[in-house]
Amino acid sequence: MSSRSAAKKMRPVAKPAAHKPAHHKPLPKKKTKLAKVTRFPTAKVAKKPLGPAKKHPVQHPVRKHAPQLPPLTAPKQVQQPKQSLARSFYWSELRVGDDLPPLTKPAVDRVQIVRYAAAAGDFNRLHLDEPYAHQVGFPGLFAPGMLPMAFVGQLLSAWLRRGHVRKLSARFVKIVWPNDELTCRGRIAELRKEGGACYADVELWAENQKGELVLRGLATCELYESPAVGGGDGGGLLFALQNQAAAAPARKAGVSKSPPAKKR
């Protein structure tokens, strides 16, 4: 055997390479250019300790050019007023300038304010939330304006008794705060007849314990004219009530039928 044939036998036979699936190379990502941020040098400031906070007095908003209220009707004390809650009043007994018996209410507290606001559906936070009232700039929560108006209405209804309140209006002058004691007063301003009815215009107002006016209003009431005059055209409320009472039996008499005869 020659050396060439021996070398051929000694060489390893190379195996055919296996077919490898071709892999897709990922596309290179585009590099986004970031904006250069310029850094400014920071100045070194020495920190000083803060002093005590200064308390500034709370300044309440002042209404400019407030309309001036007309003066109240002068009282008429020529004779003792005939106001008495135990009997009904007649229009002929009243005099312009007579005072109504005053009504003094206990001190208004926060519980009463919250209960009235809830009953009236007035959920303003100034009447319910004490911290919010401080935040807005008020010394605290305060009563709704309708609360002193309700006190004035109580005075009027207790004095009027069997009459009718035809109109009631009021203007709020000053805020009512907790612990305020209100006194409600009234005075007859005008007496008149219209359409056969008798009316009395009554001025109403409420004052706090300092004598400051917090509310002022006006009411129109319809009353009986007199105990003697009730069947004429000038009977007012009494005339209307008597006409209704007289018309009821007449209607019943017109439609009534005779009862059937009883069988023996």
C-alpha positions as CSV (number, residue, x, y, z in Angstrom):
1,M,0.0,0.0,0.0
2,S,1.3,3.4,-1.0
3,S,1.5,6.3,1.4
4,R,-1.2,8.2,-0.5
5,S,-3.8,5.5,-0.2
6,A,-3.1,5.3,3.5
7,A,-3.5,9.0,4.0
8,K,-6.9,8.9,2.3
9,K,-8.1,6.3,4.6
10,M,-6.9,8.3,7.7
11,R,-8.9,11.5,6.7
12,P,-12.3,11.9,8.3
13,V,-15.2,12.0,6.0
14,A,-17.0,15.5,6.4
15,K,-20.7,15.2,6.9
16,P,-23.0,17.4,4.8
17,A,-24.1,20.5,6.9
18,A,-27.8,20.5,8.0
19,H,-30.0,23.1,6.4
20,K,-30.7,25.8,9.0
21,P,-33.8,28.0,8.6
22,A,-33.0,31.5,7.8
23,H,-33.8,34.0,10.6
24,H,-35.0,37.5,9.9
25,K,-32.8,40.1,11.5
26,P,-34.8,42.8,13.5
27,L,-34.7,46.2,11.9
28,P,-32.5,48.7,13.8
29,K,-34.6,51.1,15.9
30,K,-34.4,54.7,15.1
31,K,-32.8,56.7,17.8
32,T,-34.9,59.7,18.9
33,K,-33.0,62.8,19.6
34,L,-33.7,64.3,23.0
35,A,-33.8,68.0,23.5
36,K,-30.9,69.3,25.5
37,V,-32.0,70.6,28.9
38,T,-30.1,73.7,30.0
39,R,-29.4,73.7,33.7
40,F,-29.1,77.1,35.2
41,P,-27.0,77.6,38.2
42,T,-29.0,77.8,41.4
43,A,-28.3,80.8,43.6
44,K,-27.5,80.0,47.2
45,V,-29.9,82.0,49.4
46,A,-29.5,81.9,53.1
47,K,-32.7,80.7,54.7
48,K,-34.0,83.0,57.5
49,P,-36.3,81.7,60.2
50,L,-39.9,82.8,59.8
51,G,-41.3,85.1,62.4
52,P,-44.6,84.7,64.1
53,A,-47.6,85.1,61.8
54,K,-49.4,88.4,62.1
55,K,-53.1,88.2,62.8
56,H,-55.1,90.6,60.6
57,P,-58.5,91.6,61.8
58,V,-61.3,90.0,59.7
59,Q,-62.9,92.7,57.6
60,H,-66.5,92.0,56.7
61,P,-67.9,93.1,53.4
62,V,-69.6,96.5,53.7
63,R,-72.6,97.2,51.5
64,K,-72.1,100.5,49.8
65,H,-75.0,102.8,49.1
66,A,-77.4,100.8,51.1
67,P,-81.0,102.1,50.6
68,Q,-82.3,104.1,53.5
69,L,-85.4,102.7,55.1
70,P,-88.3,105.0,55.6
71,P,-89.0,105.9,59.3
72,L,-91.5,103.9,61.2
73,T,-95.0,105.1,61.9
74,A,-95.1,107.2,65.0
75,P,-96.8,105.4,68.0
76,K,-100.1,106.7,69.2
77,Q,-100.3,106.4,72.9
78,V,-103.3,108.7,73.5
79,Q,-105.2,105.8,75.0
80,Q,-104.2,102.3,76.1
81,P,-104.0,100.0,73.0
82,K,-106.8,97.5,72.9
83,Q,-104.5,94.6,72.0
84,S,-105.5,91.4,73.9
85,L,-104.7,87.9,72.8
86,A,-107.8,86.5,74.6
87,R,-110.4,88.0,72.2
88,S,-110.8,88.7,68.5
89,F,-110.1,92.2,67.2
90,Y,-112.4,94.3,65.1
91,W,-111.3,96.7,62.4
92,S,-113.3,99.6,63.9
93,E,-111.5,99.2,67.3
94,L,-108.0,99.7,65.8
95,R,-106.2,103.0,65.5
96,V,-103.2,104.0,63.4
97,G,-100.1,104.0,65.6
98,D,-101.3,101.3,68.0
99,D,-98.5,98.9,69.0
100,L,-98.8,95.1,68.9
101,P,-97.8,93.2,72.1
102,P,-94.0,92.5,71.6
103,L,-92.8,88.9,71.3
104,T,-89.4,88.1,72.9
105,K,-87.7,84.9,71.7
106,P,-85.0,82.9,73.6
107,A,-81.4,83.2,72.5
108,V,-80.8,81.7,69.1
109,D,-78.4,78.7,69.3
110,R,-76.6,76.7,66.7
111,V,-79.0,73.7,67.1
112,Q,-81.9,75.9,66.2
113,I,-80.1,77.3,63.2
114,V,-79.3,73.9,61.8
115,R,-82.8,72.5,62.5
116,Y,-84.5,75.5,60.8
117,A,-82.1,75.4,57.8
118,A,-82.8,71.7,57.3
119,A,-86.6,72.2,57.7
120,A,-86.5,75.1,55.1
121,G,-84.3,73.2,52.7
122,D,-81.6,75.9,52.9
123,F,-78.4,73.9,52.9
124,N,-76.1,76.8,52.6
125,R,-72.8,75.9,54.2
126,L,-72.6,79.3,55.9
127,H,-75.5,78.2,58.2
128,L,-74.2,74.6,58.8
129,D,-70.4,74.5,58.6
130,E,-68.4,76.6,61.1
131,P,-64.9,76.0,59.7
132,Y,-66.2,76.9,56.2
133,A,-67.6,80.2,57.5
134,H,-64.2,81.0,59.1
135,Q,-62.5,80.2,55.8
136,V,-64.8,82.5,53.9
137,G,-64.2,85.4,56.3
138,F,-67.1,85.3,58.8
139,P,-66.7,85.0,62.6
140,G,-68.8,81.8,62.4
141,L,-72.0,80.4,61.1
142,F,-75.2,82.5,61.2
143,A,-78.9,82.1,61.0
144,P,-80.8,82.1,57.8
145,G,-82.7,85.3,57.0
146,M,-86.0,83.5,57.1
147,L,-85.6,82.6,60.8
148,P,-86.3,86.2,62.1
149,M,-89.1,86.5,59.5
150,A,-90.7,83.4,61.0
151,F,-90.5,85.0,64.4
152,V,-92.3,88.1,63.1
153,G,-94.9,85.9,61.4
154,Q,-95.5,84.2,64.8
155,L,-96.1,87.6,66.4
156,L,-98.6,88.6,63.7
157,S,-100.6,85.4,63.7
158,A,-100.8,85.4,67.5
159,W,-102.2,89.0,67.4
160,L,-104.5,88.5,64.5
161,R,-106.3,85.4,65.7
162,R,-109.3,84.9,63.5
163,G,-108.3,87.3,60.7
164,H,-106.4,86.5,57.6
165,V,-102.9,87.5,56.5
166,R,-103.2,88.6,52.8
167,K,-99.6,89.7,52.3
168,L,-96.3,89.5,54.2
169,S,-93.0,90.9,53.0
170,A,-89.7,91.6,54.8
171,R,-86.3,93.0,54.3
172,F,-83.2,91.6,56.0
173,V,-81.1,94.4,57.6
174,K,-78.5,92.7,59.8
175,I,-77.1,89.2,60.3
176,V,-78.5,87.2,63.2
177,W,-75.6,85.4,65.1
178,P,-75.8,82.6,67.6
179,N,-76.8,83.8,71.1
180,D,-78.7,86.7,69.8
181,E,-82.0,87.5,71.6
182,L,-84.6,88.8,69.2
183,T,-87.6,90.9,70.1
184,C,-90.4,91.2,67.5
185,R,-92.6,94.3,67.4
186,G,-95.4,95.6,65.3
187,R,-97.4,98.8,64.7
188,I,-100.6,99.6,62.8
189,A,-99.6,101.8,59.9
190,E,-102.8,102.2,57.9
191,L,-106.5,101.2,58.0
192,R,-108.6,101.1,54.8
193,K,-111.6,99.5,53.1
194,E,-111.5,98.0,49.6
195,G,-114.3,96.1,47.9
196,G,-116.3,95.9,51.0
197,A,-113.5,94.3,53.0
198,C,-111.6,95.8,55.9
199,Y,-107.8,95.8,55.8
200,A,-105.0,96.8,58.2
201,D,-101.4,97.4,57.1
202,V,-99.1,96.4,60.0
203,E,-95.4,97.4,60.2
204,L,-93.3,94.6,61.6
205,W,-89.6,94.6,62.8
206,A,-87.2,92.6,64.9
207,E,-84.4,93.8,67.1
208,N,-81.5,92.1,68.8
209,Q,-80.4,92.4,72.4
210,K,-78.4,95.5,71.5
211,G,-81.4,97.3,70.1
212,E,-80.1,96.9,66.5
213,L,-82.7,96.4,63.7
214,V,-82.2,93.0,62.1
215,L,-85.4,92.7,60.0
216,R,-88.2,95.0,58.9
217,G,-91.4,94.0,57.1
218,L,-95.0,94.9,56.2
219,A,-98.1,92.8,56.4
220,T,-101.7,93.3,55.1
221,C,-104.4,91.7,57.2
222,E,-108.1,91.4,56.7
223,L,-110.3,91.6,59.8
224,Y,-113.9,91.7,60.9
225,E,-115.3,95.3,60.8
226,S,-117.3,95.4,64.0
227,P,-119.5,93.1,66.1
228,A,-122.6,95.1,65.2
229,V,-122.0,95.6,61.5
230,G,-121.7,92.3,59.8
231,G,-124.7,91.8,57.5
232,G,-124.2,94.8,55.3
233,D,-121.9,95.4,52.3
234,G,-119.2,96.7,54.5
235,G,-119.0,93.6,56.6
236,G,-115.6,92.6,55.2
237,L,-114.5,89.1,56.2
238,L,-117.5,88.6,58.5
239,F,-119.9,89.5,55.6
240,A,-118.3,86.9,53.4
241,L,-118.5,84.2,56.0
242,Q,-122.2,85.0,56.8
243,N,-123.0,84.9,53.1
244,Q,-121.4,81.4,52.8
245,A,-123.3,80.2,55.8
246,A,-126.6,81.6,54.5
247,A,-126.1,80.1,51.0
248,A,-125.6,76.6,52.3
249,P,-129.1,76.0,53.8
250,A,-130.7,77.5,50.6
251,R,-128.9,75.0,48.4
252,K,-129.9,72.1,50.6
253,A,-133.5,73.3,50.6
254,G,-133.6,73.4,46.8
255,V,-132.4,69.8,46.2
256,S,-134.0,68.1,49.2
257,K,-136.7,65.6,48.5
258,S,-139.6,64.6,50.7
259,P,-139.1,61.4,52.5
260,P,-141.2,58.4,51.4
261,A,-144.3,57.6,53.4
262,K,-144.0,54.8,55.8
263,K,-146.1,51.7,55.1
264,R,-148.4,50.5,57.9
